[in-house]
């Protein structure tokens, strides 16, 4: 049976869309979610990743709040919130800089230093569990490559007296590197795609485009969105006329999602820009390193340890 012109055009447009399970930006976001789940399981609100990152950078000595936030890869608003919480917890001391009254200097308190000696081994265990699907050589290579992606080249050098058993430096922590890489992906997305579609919207539209008769919940899972985010993204796309939702004839509790003709045009327009985002994100890696990095990223993102035996690049 021959294809109609419309079917042929849809097939060509679909072939230009990113496949989420091999898209670096999506895999980094999903990997970060996996890491966050492991972190939450271990700490359950006791300390967050951003809080630990800030504590870690301050082990080298007092630092002004702006510089500390930048070293921990926190934006100004997030840094202010993290500092306030840690100060209330008694783990941070904050005082005005005598040389510049507009600045605040941050330093660790004695309770914070004591807590770090107990927290850091648990942080290291989270990192170990996160990289567990990879071989030892593969995990070491992956962490080093991820650091180059996160810092757009070589990560900052560690102080000579840095003690990783006391505080794991952010540049050596996969969770921090994933968060920083995800931030970069957002910067590149804004640069190349702009406001036409957000990255989560594109991921969901792509998930629907690659799967016929897909329900809302499954589309959200494929796009690595939680239930609340999925509902919000679909509602926005419905209002824009990019998707339609209809009851599943076999299960009236489910809604099936379809792309509109306008959505297919928008996704096709974004496809080239989305590829540029992936290119820029992996620019610090050599061409022959990209394949290995993406393969390893897919393993940690989807927790597929069995792939090691199937793919030599994963070792």
GISUL-V477816 format. One record per backbone hydrogen bond with DSSP energy under -1.0 kcal/mol. CO is the residue of the C=O (numbers start at 1). NH is the residue of the N-H. If there is no record, write none. Layout:
CO,NH
CO,NH
This chain:
4,8
5,9
6,10
7,11
8,12
9,13
10,14
11,15
14,17
19,22
20,23
23,27
24,28
25,29
26,30
27,31
28,32
29,33
30,34
31,35
32,36
33,37
34,38
35,39
36,40
37,41
38,42
39,43
40,44
43,46
48,52
49,53
50,54
51,55
52,56
53,57
54,58
56,59
58,61
63,106
64,68
65,69
66,70
67,71
68,72
69,74
70,73
75,79
76,80
77,81
78,82
79,83
80,84
81,85
82,86
83,87
84,88
85,89
86,91
87,90
91,109
93,107
95,105
100,103
103,97
104,65
105,95
106,63
107,93
109,113
110,114
111,115
112,116
113,117
115,118
115,119
116,120
119,123
120,124
121,125
122,126
123,127
124,128
125,129
126,130
127,131
131,134
135,139
136,140
137,141
138,142
139,143
140,144
141,145
142,146
143,147
144,148
145,149
146,150
147,151
148,153
159,162
163,166
163,167
169,172
170,173
173,177
174,178
175,179
176,180
177,181
178,182
179,183
180,184
181,185
182,186
183,187
184,188
185,189
186,190
187,191
188,192
189,193
189,194
193,196
198,202
199,203
200,204
201,205
202,206
203,207
204,208
205,209
206,210
214,257
215,219
216,220
217,221
218,222
219,223
220,225
221,224
226,230
227,231
228,232
229,233
230,234
231,235
232,236
233,237
234,238
235,239
236,240
237,242
238,241
242,260
244,258
246,256
251,254
254,248
255,216
256,246
258,244
260,264
261,265
262,266
263,267
264,268
265,269
266,270
267,271
270,274
271,275
272,276
273,277
274,278
275,279
276,280
277,281
278,282
282,285
286,289
286,290
289,293
290,294
291,295
292,296
293,297
294,298
295,299
296,300
297,301
298,302
299,303
299,304
304,307
305,308
307,311
311,314
312,315
